[in-house]
């Protein structure tokens, strides 16, 4: 087993406003992982007024997805810039099957792999309620009702098909995203404990011995 193989690579998965960012931030604080949020990276680009920002601004406001090439490049760049990280949490990425395939390839070429995809399950009515509150409180441009409907539609069309992709890899874990932030965080933590145990060198040794008999 290579050293990099010990690094955690975790995807937080779910529709817009499911609570991925909130949970990612808690994992960063509790487990020294690095959060890679393509939404945050793109918003930073827009705020900086960079050429990239200008290119994605209206697409994001509308609630549409920016092109796969752009977000894949952003993610690869961050992986390269953090060679000593204990691991990564992907938040809002991948959102399409080509993005998922590119991530698998990028990790494989660096001796890593996705350990688990944690899906926050939240029903659409609850999402609508949350987004109304967030729009009122924070005024994020793409939280307006029209853009949000487009985001939800894109999630169902382009992102939900990733579920069978990760089920086929045996990597999907589901948590009840309708519970309190605290309770969701406990559920996510439990998944992480299992993954960490399965990755620990002792455990790998144990299974290796078991299967070599
Ligand atoms: P959400 O709350 O919808 O999960 P994000 O902050 O993750 O929002 O993303 C905001 C917007 O940024 C998306 O609606 C989309 O325009 C763009 N975006 C973020 N991540 C991706 C991605 N992986 N692929 C394409 N577009 C993305």
Boltz pocket constraint, residues with backbone or C-beta under 6 A from the ligand:
constraints:
  - pocket:
      binder: B
      contacts: [[A, 14], [A, 15], [A, 16], [A, 17], [A, 38], [A, 39], [A, 40], [A, 42], [A, 59], [A, 60], [A, 61], [A, 63], [A, 64], [A, 65], [A, 66], [A, 67], [A, 68], [A, 71], [A, 91], [A, 92], [A, 93], [A, 94], [A, 95], [A, 99], [A, 142], [A, 151]]
      max_distance: 6.0
